[in-house]
Amino acid sequence: MLSAPGALDRGQQLLAAQEIARYIIDAQNPTLADTDSVLKRLAASVIDVILEVELDAHLEQHAGSPTVTGTKPNGRNGTRDKLLCTEIGPIRVNAPRDRDGSFDPILIPKRKRRFAHIQQLVLALMVQGLSIREVSAQLAHACGVTISKELIERIELRLTNDLVYWRDHPLDRVYPVLLVDEMRGKTSNHSMLDVVYSIVVAFTADNEQDILGIWAHRPSQDNSQSYWNSAFSTIKKRGVNDVMIVLHRNFPGLPKALNNVWPQALEEDCQARVFADSSQRHSLNSQQQYQDFPPKAA
């Protein structure tokens, strides 16, 4: 969080903060890849939760049964690193193990190295949370398998607890730079309709990035000034009093909404400079990500 010398008046403090924001832009060079980077961390957390829930269910189901080794009762045996290929790049997860090696996850089997739709699942969860049926549909779409309602309920409960904290935890009072991005995906309901996800990523003076919010709208709906007013006001209500510079791709209505919520903030259409790498970025439906990722032996 930024702090300015007490001797400066409000205008001088803002100018100093904007200079720091410019320095952050030059030093960190925010791009679309940063949005993917933050989503990858969240995706890894979601996968870790799913695997842990599956192991719990496996151990409970076979409690008291003879183990493969015939010695000690089966139980947890730590974790191992596993690298998954996804549409947003490689994701490293902590795959839990059991003592006798009988645990083979349904959603991400031991030898599976590709997870084609994790970004879609994470975005849908973070926007509004999902019902049991919707979690089932998203997991079936992402993993290509159908699992029991009981296991879905366990996964939904664990994910809900984590995501409620993410959506409600206090934010910094000041953010030097915000990056506003959009991604296309599918709705979480049974029809799986097209949807556009708007994402706001903050860049701090400590070289950290954090997603401040995600909102969804149909492609046919105009993300107008009222849409961005609602998004930015939600962020401000969580404690963000000041924003220095907002980078975006010329989204309609965003400049006026930004002026309403944070009048001192500067906005820049960074289509050419900040988003120059967009042609190389993986989309939700891209299959190109698999070509440069040779799977490793199990």
Secondary structure, 3 states (H helix, E strand, C coil): CCCCCCCCCHHHHHHHHHHHHHHHHHHHCCCHHHHHHHHHHHHHHHHHHHHHHHHHHHHHHCCCCCCCCCCCCCCEEEEEEEEEEECCEEEEEEEEEECCCCCCCCCCCCCCCEECCHHHHHHHHHHHCCCHHHHHHHHHHHHCCCCCHHHHHHHHHHHHHHHHHHHHCCCCCEEEEEEEEEEEEECCCCCCCEEEEEEEEEECCCCCEEEEEEEEECCCCCCCHHHHHHHHHHHHHCCCCEEEEEEECCCCCHHHHHHHHCCCCEEEECCCCCCHHHHHCCCCCCCHHHCCCCCCCC
